[in-house]
Amino acid sequence: MFDWRWDFVIEIMPRLLWATVNTLIAAGLGFAIALVLGLLFALAQRTPYRAITIIVREIVEFIRSTPLVLQIFFVFFVGPQFGIRLSPWTSGMIAIGLHYAAYLSEVYRAGIDSVPKGQWEACRALNFSTRYTYFNVVIPQALPASLPGMGNYLIGIFKDTPMLSVIGVAELMHTANALGSETYRFLEPYTMVGVIFLLISLPSAAGIRWFEAWVRRSLGMSR
Amino acid sequence: MNFIEFLAEHSPRLLSGTFVTIQQTVLAILLAVTIATVMGLMRLSRNVLIRGFSTCYIEFFRGTSLLVQLYWIFFVLPLFGVTLEKFVAGFVAVGLNLGAYGAEVVRGAIQSVPRGQYEASLALNMSPATRMRRIILPQAILIMIPPWGNLLIELLKATALVSLISVADLMFQSKQINGSTFLSIEAFGSALIIYYIMARLLITPAMRWFERHTARQMGRA
């Protein structure tokens, strides 16, 4: 039968908390990469060249419909075949960044589509360059509409970071596995990992909802 | 070794892995749809206890990571006297997790059935159960099919995690092939392609067909 040992929990907490920091760093880095790449994916689908649109669209679909854990393995093991050695952290961040960039590109796309047509026409009438139109007129207006989706994917990335444990990134799940195999006690490490995830994801989900409402209010948008 | 030779040598393992992945997916879908329907309806209950229970369930499973839940079910539940076989633990974890996401889809779809439909069935003196079964749910199902399509692809992808408790699914087999041959591009690449085919050529068209079929039945095609 099971016996919950608080002294063991206290003993492993410092290591779990350090791993939590790693998990948060991984989620933050992955999200930052995904934000940039996602915008690129979204813009690449809006060029006048149909071939590029179709190719990028298929790439995005491919990334979105295959498992992240498989992509992590792919990035980690394929590099060495070409003589490129990627550390677990680097390949993990590339995989997570790419995976979520595919999701975020849809968020950006929806945001850009929500900018009224008149804005484009006005930019053309004012003879703005395409680059100026995108970065100074369209994207600033598209961002508020994209915020809810982005927030959800930030939490999504956070919850997907345990997959990095499979290639040996020392995040929460990896540390819990290590603790379990060192001490032959799995109850406390795995349970505490679950508790830590809940304690972070529930408040941040609430925080993101509050932040969205705040952005909408301060931009004078209703809904 | 070229790719054709690779496939000739390793396709039996890839195919057997694909078969296990399909089994896991189908069983997890059955569990997830059941849980989503029950929890989604409970979420709309007037009883605070019932509503609270489903809210806790949904927040718990959506708030923690699937991998954590899978490991917990497989490694920790036996300490409580519930030992699941790895195959069962795999699809149960995936089903429980995606069921929580599905419950929100079910709730949203039911809430987006127009108010007038409730009022009309009240005016026709239908009992709440009949109203739900004959009037609300059929319309809600049509609304929830597209989001379910996305969820089912998420579910298919999520089953790749069961390889980590060594269920011999597609992911597991490609890892094994990679381990014995070191042909990473071929091993992981073909698994990626098979997952893509299952998502784009099986799940997506099936959901489109289901949507058209349901719309026709409702006289909306």
Chai-1 contact restraints between the chains, C-beta under 6 A:
chainA,res_idxA,chainB,res_idxB,connection_type,confidence,min_distance_angstrom,max_distance_angstrom,comment,restraint_id
A,F2,B,L79,contact,1.0,0.0,6.0,A-B,restraint_1
A,F2,B,F80,contact,1.0,0.0,6.0,A-B,restraint_2
A,F62,B,Y196,contact,1.0,0.0,6.0,A-B,restraint_3
A,S65,B,I153,contact,1.0,0.0,6.0,A-B,restraint_4
A,S65,B,Y196,contact,1.0,0.0,6.0,A-B,restraint_5
A,S65,B,A199,contact,1.0,0.0,6.0,A-B,restraint_6
A,S65,B,R200,contact,1.0,0.0,6.0,A-B,restraint_7
A,T66,B,L192,contact,1.0,0.0,6.0,A-B,restraint_8
A,T66,B,Y195,contact,1.0,0.0,6.0,A-B,restraint_9
A,T66,B,Y196,contact,1.0,0.0,6.0,A-B,restraint_10
A,P67,B,K157,contact,1.0,0.0,6.0,A-B,restraint_11
A,P67,B,A160,contact,1.0,0.0,6.0,A-B,restraint_12
A,V69,B,A160,contact,1.0,0.0,6.0,A-B,restraint_13
A,V69,B,L161,contact,1.0,0.0,6.0,A-B,restraint_14
A,L70,B,A160,contact,1.0,0.0,6.0,A-B,restraint_15
A,L70,B,M171,contact,1.0,0.0,6.0,A-B,restraint_16
A,L70,B,A191,contact,1.0,0.0,6.0,A-B,restraint_17
A,L70,B,L192,contact,1.0,0.0,6.0,A-B,restraint_18
A,F73,B,F188,contact,1.0,0.0,6.0,A-B,restraint_19
A,F74,B,F188,contact,1.0,0.0,6.0,A-B,restraint_20
A,F77,B,S184,contact,1.0,0.0,6.0,A-B,restraint_21
A,V78,B,S184,contact,1.0,0.0,6.0,A-B,restraint_22
A,V78,B,I185,contact,1.0,0.0,6.0,A-B,restraint_23
A,Q81,B,S184,contact,1.0,0.0,6.0,A-B,restraint_24
A,K159,B,S65,contact,1.0,0.0,6.0,A-B,restraint_25
A,P162,B,S65,contact,1.0,0.0,6.0,A-B,restraint_26
A,P162,B,L67,contact,1.0,0.0,6.0,A-B,restraint_27
A,M173,B,L67,contact,1.0,0.0,6.0,A-B,restraint_28
A,F186,B,F75,contact,1.0,0.0,6.0,A-B,restraint_29
A,F186,B,V76,contact,1.0,0.0,6.0,A-B,restraint_30
A,L187,B,V76,contact,1.0,0.0,6.0,A-B,restraint_31
A,L187,B,L79,contact,1.0,0.0,6.0,A-B,restraint_32
A,Y190,B,Y71,contact,1.0,0.0,6.0,A-B,restraint_33
A,Y190,B,W72,contact,1.0,0.0,6.0,A-B,restraint_34
A,Y190,B,V76,contact,1.0,0.0,6.0,A-B,restraint_35
A,V193,B,V68,contact,1.0,0.0,6.0,A-B,restraint_36
A,G194,B,T64,contact,1.0,0.0,6.0,A-B,restraint_37
A,G194,B,V68,contact,1.0,0.0,6.0,A-B,restraint_38
A,F197,B,T64,contact,1.0,0.0,6.0,A-B,restraint_39
A,F197,B,S65,contact,1.0,0.0,6.0,A-B,restraint_40
A,L198,B,G63,contact,1.0,0.0,6.0,A-B,restraint_41
A,L198,B,T64,contact,1.0,0.0,6.0,A-B,restraint_42
A,S201,B,G63,contact,1.0,0.0,6.0,A-B,restraint_43
A,L202,B,G63,contact,1.0,0.0,6.0,A-B,restraint_44
